[in-house]
Amino acid sequence: MNSPPAALDASSIDALLFDIGRVVLDIDFTRVLQVWSDHSGRMPDDIIARFSRGDVYMRHERGEISDDAFFAHLRDTLDIDLTPAQFLDGWNAIFVGEMPGIAELLPRAARRWPLYAFSNTNPAHVTHFSARHAELLGHFRDIFLSSSIGMRKPDAESFDHVVAEIGVPAGRILFFDDLIDNIDGARACGLQTVHVTSPNTVADTLKALGI
């Protein structure tokens, strides 16, 4: 069991902010590779060797290019001749389901604090998880999506935007994320943070806060 940060104090928190992937919803990129492999006949290792989270990937997550434009880029860079529908089939296979226990934790936490989410994501994924997990995501007062706001974590401007929209001081927001770069970026902007390193991290933190 991972211990939550000792410095956390429930009285110092006015809002909770959650990443989505691997915090609220479980994701597994190997599932994407397997679907694309099945469609193309190429081995997953060959595909991942060509895959890059580079500039085009980042632009897709900032909403600067469409899903179809991103898939066209993948067709060229991965050298697999899939249709947009086949790319989408694999792309959305990344979602495994809810993180264990999160469906019970969110409504309990929402009785104490307003809940918000902030995710680096893209239009295709938003369409998919918004419909599939509408009830779970309904516990959030607002969900900030990089492809909608045009900014990504861990950039300071993205955290500044989200903090302003939430409307409470950064230092009174507790942020959960699985990526240390995002944790570091949030902390640099003054947020309290919890690095989610296991399926138990959120539960352990909320328990320590009396939830």
BELZI-V244835 format. One record per pair of residues at least 6 apart in sequence whose C-alpha atoms are under 8 Angstrom apart, sorted by the first residue. I is the first residue (numbers start at 1). J is the second residue. Records with the same first field share a line. If there is no record, write none. Layout:
I: J / J
This chain:
1: 200 / 201 / 204
2: 197 / 198 / 200 / 201 / 204
3: 201 / 204 / 205
4: 194 / 201 / 204 / 205 / 208
5: 194 / 205
8: 209
9: 209
10: 209 / 210
12: 172
13: 171 / 172 / 173 / 174
14: 113 / 114 / 168 / 172 / 173
15: 113 / 114 / 115 / 116 / 168 / 172 / 173 / 174
16: 113 / 114 / 115 / 116 / 173 / 174 / 175 / 176
17: 115 / 116 / 117 / 118 / 173 / 174 / 175 / 176
18: 24 / 115 / 116 / 117 / 118 / 175 / 176 / 177
19: 117 / 118 / 119 / 175 / 176 / 177 / 178
20: 117 / 118 / 119
21: 27 / 119 / 178
22: 99 / 178
23: 99 / 176 / 177 / 178 / 196 / 199 / 202
24: 98 / 99 / 102
25: 95 / 96 / 97 / 98 / 99
26: 95 / 96 / 97 / 98 / 99
27: 94 / 95 / 96 / 97
28: 94 / 95 / 96
29: 93 / 94
30: 94
31: 90 / 93 / 94
32: 90 / 91 / 92 / 93 / 94
33: 44 / 47 / 48 / 90
34: 44 / 90
35: 89 / 90 / 93
36: 42 / 44 / 86 / 87 / 90
37: 43 / 44 / 47
39: 82 / 86
40: 80 / 81 / 82
42: 80
47: 78
50: 77 / 78
51: 74 / 77 / 78
56: 70 / 73
57: 70
59: 65
60: 66 / 67 / 70 / 122 / 147
61: 120 / 121 / 122 / 123 / 146 / 147 / 150 / 152
62: 121 / 122 / 146 / 147 / 148 / 149 / 150 / 151 / 152
63: 122 / 123 / 146 / 147 / 148 / 150
64: 147 / 150
66: 123
67: 122 / 123 / 124
68: 84
71: 84 / 87
72: 84
74: 80
75: 81 / 82
88: 124
91: 125
92: 124 / 125 / 128
95: 129
99: 199
100: 199
101: 203
103: 136
105: 203
106: 115 / 139
107: 139
108: 211
109: 115 / 206 / 211
110: 139
114: 140 / 141
115: 139 / 140 / 141 / 142
116: 140 / 141 / 142 / 143 / 144
117: 140 / 142 / 143 / 144
118: 143 / 144 / 145 / 146 / 162
119: 143 / 144 / 145 / 146 / 153
120: 145 / 146 / 147 / 152 / 153
121: 145 / 146 / 147
122: 145 / 146 / 147
123: 147
130: 137
144: 162
146: 152 / 153
151: 157 / 158
152: 158
153: 159 / 182 / 185
154: 181 / 182 / 183 / 184 / 185 / 186
155: 185
156: 185 / 186 / 188 / 189
159: 185 / 186 / 189
160: 189
163: 169 / 170
170: 189 / 190 / 191 / 192
171: 190 / 191 / 192
172: 191 / 192
173: 191 / 192
174: 191 / 192 / 193 / 194
175: 183 / 186 / 191 / 192 / 193 / 194
176: 183 / 193 / 194 / 195 / 196 / 202
177: 183 / 193 / 194 / 195 / 196
178: 195 / 196 / 197
179: 195 / 196
180: 195
183: 193 / 194 / 195
186: 192 / 193
187: 193
195: 201
196: 202
